[in-house]
Amino acid sequence: MFILLQVLTIIIAIAGDIIESSGYKMIKLLNLLQLSIEDKVLKQQLSEFASLVTELRPSLSVAGFFAVNRKLLPMLLSSFSAYIIILIQLKQ
């Protein structure tokens, strides 16, 4: 059961990382698209959409407290290690 939770945590963290990188790619593509379009109305709409995507960048988070991405994995590993060390010391 514990291994299953670890695997699910890793999968969710990688998915969060993919979502964040997709958001960055979308922002980059929108900015490049603005440069290639000559229609002023469409260019303005793309600019507004790019600023909206930049402001509301897609990411996974836990109730807004912290982001769920690959940076979460070392933090979880260190917390788990400290918890195990404390449990081992308390048993002795």
N, C-alpha and C positions, 0 to 999 in steps of 0.2 A: 504494500500500500504506500509506504514511504517513497519507494523508488518511482512509483507511478506519479506521485505528487511532484517529485523532482523533475521528471520528464515533462509533465504538463507545464511546470513553471518555466522550464527552458524553452519550450515551444511558444508559450505566450510571450516571453521576453524577445525571442527572435521575431515573432510576428509584429510586436510593437516597434522594433527596430526597422523592419521592412516598411511599416506604415509611415514612420518618420522620414525615411529616405525617399519614399514615394512623394511625400509632401514637398520635400526640397526639390525633387526633380520637376514636379508640376510648376513650382514657382519659377524655376530656371526656364522651363519651356514657355511659360506665359511671357516672361520678359523677352525671350528671343523672338517670340511671335509678334510682340509689339513692334519690334524693330523692322520686321519684314512687311508689315501691313501699312498701306498708305491712306486708307479710309480713316478720317479723323474721328468719326463717331465710333467705329469699331475699335479703334486704337484707345479711345477714352474708356470704353466698356472693358477692354482687356486690362487696362491699367487699374480700374476699380476692382475688377475681379482678382487681379494679382495682389493688390493690397489687402483685399479681404482674405485671400488664402494665406498670405503672410501673417496677418494678424491672428487668424484662427487656424493655425497650422495643425494638420491632423496628427494626433499622437494618442497613445494609450496611457491612461493614468489611473491610479487607484483613488477614486473619489476626489481627484484634484490634488492629492497630497504629494505624490511623487510619480514620475514617469516610469512606465514599464518598458524597458528596452534592455539591450545587452549590458549596459552599465549597472543594471540591477543584480546581475548574477554574482559578481565578486562581493557585493555588499551582503547578499544572502549567504554566500559561502563563509564569509568572515563571521557573520552573526551566528550561523549554525556551529562553526568551529568553537567559538567562545562559549556557546551554550553547552556543548558536549564537554569541553574542558572543565567548566564549572560543575557539571553533573558528576564527572569522574572524581573531582576533588572532594565533593560533598559525600560521596560514597565511602571514601577512605577514612 
